[in-house]
């Protein structure tokens, strides 16, 4: 019956280069390839799966999402508008009341300044 060579006399062939190395000096890579001691490379960190990070911490003072764009009105609030705000009327109704009383939106005021040559459109976009 045949016997395998002992460790001090055993040789192996590298799966990468085909060179002969002493078997006791060969290493197995993460791919399963048996390579020489000078050819061995560790597994690259980019090949490890990205760890999943859970962030269960709640947000301080969360706010609901807005469905309508934010429009800031320019003008002095009247007692009627203050009453509507106090009664928690919808934004649309308050905005309509303000426009009926002569107020305008910040956007319209900005475009009016652009039209009069006071500022540039880029400055209005930056502020809005």
N, C-alpha and C positions, 0 to 999 in steps of 0.2 A: 504494500500500500504506500502511496506517495505521501510525503510530508511537506508541509509548507516551510519556507525558510524562516529562521528565527529573526528577531527584530534587528540584531546587529548586522546580519547579512542580507536583509531584505531590501530590495530596490523597488521603486515605483515610477511610473511614467506620468508626468504632469498632464492633466486634461487641457491645460491652456497652451503650453509651449511644446509638449512632446519630449522634453528633456527628461533625463533619468536623474532621480534624486534618491537619497537614502530614505527609506519608508518612515523611519522615526523622525525625520526632519520635514516631512510633508504635512500640510494642513488642509483641512476641509473648509471651503468657503460656504457662505450662506446659501449659495445656489446649489450646493451639493457637489461641486467640482473639487477634485483632489489636486492640489497644486503644490509647487515647490515653496519653500519657506520665503524665498525672495520675490515670489509672484503674488503672494497672498494679499488680498485687499479686504478691509472691513466693509460691512454694508453701509451704504451712504445714508445719512440722516434723512434725505429727501424721500427715500423709499418707505420710511415708516409712515403709517397712517396718521393723519392729523388728529390730535386729541379733541374730542368733542367737549366744548366748554359750555356748561349751563350757567346762566346768570339769573337765579330766581329772585334777586333783590328787586323790590318794588320801587317805582319811581315816586319821588317826593312831590306831592301836590300835582297829580296828573290832571290833564285837561282833555276834554273830549275833542274829537276831530270836528273841524268846522266844515260845513257843506257849502257855504257861500264865501266868496272872497271878503277879506277884511277891508272895509271902507271907513276911513276916518273923516268925519265931517268937521268943517271949519266954520266956527261961528259961536255965538253966545247962546247957551241953552236957555230956553224960555220956561216959564212955570209949567206950561202944558207938557213940554218934553220931560222936565224933571218929574212930573207926576206919572208919565208913562214909564219912565225908568224905575221909579219907586214901585209901581204896580207890576213890574216884570213883564211888560208887553214885549211882543216879538220885535227883533231888530228891524225887520222889514217895515213894520208900522212906524217905529220911531224914526227911521231914515226917511220915510215918505213925509211924515209930519215936518221934519227938519227941512227938507227940500221945499215943501209948500211955504215955509216961513222965510225962505230966502237963503238958507245955508247951502254951501256947495261942498263937494268932496275934496279931500286933499289932492287927489289926482287932478281934478278939474282946475283947482287953484294953481297947481304946478304947471299945467299946460298953458294957463293964462299968463304966467310969468315968462314962459318960453316964448309965447306969442308976442309979448311986450318987449322981449329982448333983455330981460333982467337976468335970466339964468339959461343954462343949456339943457338939452333933453337928457344928456348923460347924468347930470346932477339930479334931475327929477327922478330918473330910473334908479339912481343910487339910494335916494331917500325912500322911495316907495318899495 
